[in-house]
Amino acid sequence: MIEPKVLKGFRDSLPEQEIFRASAIRNLSTTFESFGFVPIDTPVLEYREVLLGKGGGETDKQVYAFKDHGGRDVAMRFDLTVPFARFMAAHVNELPLPFKRYHIDKVWRGENTQKGRYREFYQCDFDIVGIDHVSADFEILFLMYHALKGIGIPAFHIHLSHRGVFNAYLNTLSVSSLSTEILRIVDKLQKIGRDEVHHQLCGYVSDQQAEGILQFISAEGSAREVIEALKQICGGYQEDLERLEQLVSFAEEAGIDDILTINPSITRGLDYYTGVVYETFLDDLPGIGSVCSGGRYNDLASLYTKQHLPGVGSSIGLDRLTAAMEELGLVTLRSSSVDLLICCMDEKYIGAYQRLASKLRREGLNTEVYLSKRKLPQQFSYAEKRMIPLALLIGEDEWSSGSFTLKDLQNRSQYTAQDVPSLIKRCRTVLKEH
């Protein structure tokens, strides 16, 4: 016998997890499309040089890469942004600009596993490409807000920063040539703490410069207070700071400024970000990390085309977010999406049961037919195990009278309906009460 084991960092998904995930994906897709975003898809496998052209540092070590049967160096996508940049370069002449896309699918990273973090996981990406304007930065921010609200996240804060502001400050310290290394260290602040960040920075800069960087990333207060503090640290007006300030103004006008935090320590670990960066933390579970993050990447597509294709986008880590929602009690897991089970009272009626089920499905009631005649307690037990709330009994007497007996399996109530319209009405009423 072969042991039915699963690789570390990978997992099977039982129906209750898949039902919730499918529902979340439907809600997210609806939200994305309501903003004018359209779906795309890209291959799981890409040429290794395509994916690793500008992943950078730790990401390169996490990519699953190998030679295929043709001896080609290939790799599995580690995110949905780099393949999207390749996609844009290949299809730019076929697409309207600016182009708004969303892509929900699996990605793979060979990283250390922990709660809510796996080696195979879903990402939900949404991007705007072909325009470098604060309005696009804000639309992504606004969509982040609505996407999370749409799947039932009650309390969160979106943290904002700007790579350009940080790089400008590093230039005042004369360490801009070390920006990549410094940004990666600063990005670990929440994981390793201030002292360790200081220690690692001193491997590249002086103690005084490290203290200055820590002062920069530690600015606190309201969004406008932090921006004013950064102006003082950076020596006055700075173009990228003005862009942050515009984002705050738009958020105030749109009524979402209460969920914004200007956080200079947010840098994002990937090299391709060039402007505003976003990270989202749950108010009631901040320790799980960012559940929706991204930023502006104006030069990523330049790896694949000479045409300038500035972009901005964000990504929801669906698996981490689901784990957080389960921990917070925000997820009601069901092992079935069925509303009603038609019990099999006599197998000679299977065709009639299915015909009736079709009518109910057209009315928006997910309906399943039990496939063989068994004792009713056994059929009820099946429905309860699958968390199906209603059962319909139609035997010889019911067919003769044209009536239906509906059982509410949660509170053990029983109803009689004289025809299909009254049955549908009763089902909807009982389901609303649940």
N, C-alpha and C positions, 0 to 999 in steps of 0.2 A: 504494500500500500504506500502511496505517495502522501507525505504529510501535507495537509492543505494549509500551508503557512504563507504569510504575506511578508514582503520585504519591509524592513524597517523604514518608517517614514511614509509608508503607503497604507491604505486601509480600504476595506469594503464599506459600502454604504447600505444600510438597511432601509426598507421602504420609508420609515418615518423621517429619516434624515433626507432622503431623496425627495420626498413629497414637499418638505419645507424648502429645500433648495430650489426645486422647480417653481414653487410659488414665489420665492424671492426673485428668481430670475425673470419670471413673467412680470412682476411688479416693476423691477428695474428696467426691463425692456420698454414697458409702457411709459415710464417716466422719461427715459432717453428719447423715445420717439416723439413724445409730446413737446420736446425742445427742438425737434427737427433733425435729430441724429439718426443715422441709418446703420444697419448691421453689416459687418464684413467678416471674412474668415481668412486665415492664413495657415500654411502647413505646420504640423507638429515638428517636422524635421526641416532644418535649413542647412546650407553649407556652413561649416564651422566659422569660416572667415566672415560671413555675413553677420552672425550673431555676436562674435567676439571682437568685431571691429572697434567697439568703444563701450564695452561693458565696464571694464575697469576693476582692478584689484581683486577683492574677495569674490566678486561675481564670477570671474573667469574660472576660479577654482571650483565653483559650485555647479557649473554647467555639465550636464551629461553629454559627453562627446565620445565618438567612436568612428571607426571606419566601416562603411556599409559593404554590402557584397560586391560592389563595383570598385572597392578600394578608395572611395571618396571620403574625405574628412567631413563628417556631418555632426550636428549637435541638435539636441532637443531644446525648444524655446524655453528660456528662463523667465521671460515676461512677454507681454503683448505689445510693448512699445517699440522695441528694436525691429521685430518683424513688420510692424506697421510702417516704420520709416522705409524699409525696403519695398513694401507694398506701394507706398506713395511714389517712390522713384520709378517703379515699374509701370504705374498706371496713371500718372499725373495728367497725361493728355486725354484720358477718358473720364476725368472727374471734374466737377465744378469746384472752384475755389472761392471762399474758404470751404473746406470739406469737413463735415462733422460726422464722425463715426463712433460706433460702440462695438465692442467685441467681448463676449463672455465665454470663456473656455478654460481648459486646464493648462497649467505650465508646470515646469519641473526644475527643482533646484536641490542639489545634493548638500543641503545644509544641516546643521544640528537640529534635531527635532525637539519640540517643546509643546506646551499646551497651546492649542490653536494654530500651531505651525507644523506643516508637514512637508514632505519632499515632492508630493504631487498635490496640487491645490488649484482652486478656481480663482481667476481674476476677472473682474468686470471693469474693463477700460472704456473711457470715453474721452475723445480728443477733438480739438479743432486745429486744422492745419491750413496754412496758406495766408495767415494774417498775424502780424505782431502788433497787437493793440491791447490796451488795458481792458477794453470791452470784452475781448475773448477770455482774458484771464478771469474777469469777473463772472462771465457766463459759466465757466467750469466750476468756479466757487459756488455759484448759485445752484448749479445742477448737483454738486456734492450734497448741499443742504437738502434739496428736494428728494434726491435718491435715498438718503438715509431716513428721512422722515417717511418716505413712501413704504419702507419695509418695516416701520414700527420702532425706530430708534428714538426714544423720548428725550434724552439729554446728552448732548455732546458739544464739544468745542473744536472749531477748525483753527489750527495754528498756522500762521503765515510768516514767511520771511522772504528774502530776496538774495539770490546768489551774488548779484551785482553789487549790492550794498556791502556784503561781507568782503568781496574781492577788493572793493575800493578801500575799505578799512585796512586790509592786509597790505595794500599798496602804500598807505601812510606809514606802515611799520617796516617797509622795504623787504617784505617777505612774500610778495605776490608770486614769486617763482615756486614757492612751496605750497600754493593754495590747495592743490589736490590732496596732499598728505594732511594738511591742517583741517580741511573740510571733513575728511574721513574720520579723523580723531574727534572733532567736535560733534559729529553725527552720533557718536557713541555716548554722549553725555548722560542720557537717561539710563543707559545700561550699566555704565561703569563708574559714574559719579564724578564730581568736580575734581577731587584730588588726583584720581587716576588720569583724567583728561590733562590736568596740569603736568603730571609726570611724563605722559607721552608727548605732549607738546614740547617739553624741554629737550626732547631728543632731536628737535629740528630748529627751535628758536631759543632765545635767551629767556631767563626767568622773568625778566621785566616784560618782554614781549608776550610771554605766555599769560602773565597777569592781565595785560591789556586785552588779549583775546577773550579771556574769561570775563572781564568786565563788560566787553561788548556783547557777548552772548547771554549775559545774565540780566540785561535791562528788563525791568518789570513795570507793571502798571496797566492802565487802560491802553487801548490801541494808539490813541493820539499821544499819550504820555510817553510810550515807548518810542514812537517815531521822533518826538522832540528830543528824547535822550540820545537817540542814535545820531540825530543831526549835530548835537553837541560833540559827541565822540568822534564823528567823521569830519568835524570842522565846518559845519554849515550845510548849504544846499547840496543836494546830490540827486541826480536825475532818477536813479532807481528808487530812492526814498520817496520821491514825488509820486512814482507809480504806486507804491504801497499806500500812500496817502489817498490817492484816487480810488483805490480798491476799498478802503475804509469808507470813503464818502459814498460810493455806490452801495455798499452794504447798509449804510445808515438810511439811504433813500429807499432801499428794498425792504427794510425792516428786519434784517438779520444780523445787525452789528453786535447784538448781545451774545452771539455764539462765536465771535471772532476773538482771537488772541494773536497779537504780534509777538512772535517768539524768535529772536535772532539766533537761537541755537539750532533751529530747524534748518538743515542744509541738504538732506537727502544724500545717500551714499553713492549714488551712481554719477559718473562723470558727465553724462550728457545734459544735465540740467544747467541752464544758463541764466534764468531769471527768477520769477516768483516761484516759491515752492510751498506745498501744502501738506499738512499732516492732521489727522482727525483722531481725537481721543474721546473715549466714553467717560462722562462725568462720574459714573458709578463704578467704573472698572478701568481706571487709567493704566494699571499695571500690565494689561494685556498688549499694550502698544497701539500703534496707529492702525486704524481699520480702513482708512481711505486716504491715500496720499498721491502726490504727483507734483507737477510743476511745468515750467516752460522750458522747451528744448529747441532752441532756434537753429542749432547746427547739426542735429543728428542726421537728417536726411542728406547732408552734404557728403556723407560717407559713400552714398550710392548715386548721387546725381549732382550736376553743376547748378541746377536750378535751385534757387533759394526757397526753402519750404519751412518757414518758421512754424512751430507748433506748441500747443499747450494742452495738457490733459491730466487726468487723474485715474486712480485705480482703486476699486474696492476689493479687499481681501475677503472673499465670501466665507471661507472656512473659518478664519479667525473671528470674523464678525458673528458667525453662527455659534461658535463656541462661547463667545461672550454673551450672546443673547440667551443661550441655554443657562449659563451660570446666573444670569440676572432674572431668570424666570419669565423671559419675554417670548418664549417659544412654546407653543402648544403642539407637541408632536403627535401626528396621526399616522397610523400604519396603513391608512387607506384614504383616498379622496372621495369615496363613495358616500352619497347621502342616504341611499335607500337600497335595501336588499329585498328582492322579490323571492320569497320562500317557495321551494318546490313542493307543492302538495300532491302533485301527480305528474309523472314524467310525460304523460300524453299531452300535457299543456305547455311543454317547453317552447314550441313555436309561438303560442299565444302569449306566453310570458315575455318572450323576446320582442314581440310586436309592441306590447304595452311598454316595455322598457325603452324602446325607440321613441315612443311618443313622449315619455317623461324626460328623456335626454334632450329632446328638441325644446323642452320647456325649461332647460337649465338645471335639471335634477340629475346628478350623476347616479346611475342606477345599475346595479349588478343583479344577475339572475343566478340563484343557487342551482348547481348543475345536476343534482341528483336528489331523489326522494330519501330523506332521512327524518328521524324524529325531530319535531320542532325544537325541543330544547337544544339539540345538537346544532341546528341551523342558527338559533339565537346565539349560542355560544360562539359560533364562527363569526357572526356579525360583531359581537362584543369584543372579541380578540382583535378584530380589525378596526375597532372604533367606528363602526357604521351605526349611526344613531337611530335609523328607522327600519322597520321590517314590514313587508306587505304580505298579507295572507289572502290567497285566492284559490279556494278549493271548489269542489263540485257545487256546493250551496251558493258560493259567491258568484260563480259563473252563471248559475241559473237565475239568480236575482239581479245580476248586474251590479252588485255592490262590492265594496272593498273593505277589508279590515286592516287598519294601520296601527302598528304597535310602536310606541315610543320606548326604546330599549333603555333609555337612561332613567326615566322615572316610572316605567312600567305602566304608563297610561295606554288606553286603547280607544280608537276612534273608528267610526263607520262612515264611509263616503259612498254616496249613491251613484256617482258617475266620475269620469276622469277629471273634468274641470274642478269638481269639489275636492277630489283627491289631491290634485296639484295645489289648490289653495290651502288645504289642511297641512300638507307637507311643508310648504313655505312658512306657514304660521309657526309650526312646531320647531323648525330649524332656526327661525329668528329668536325663539325663546331660549334656545340653547346658547 
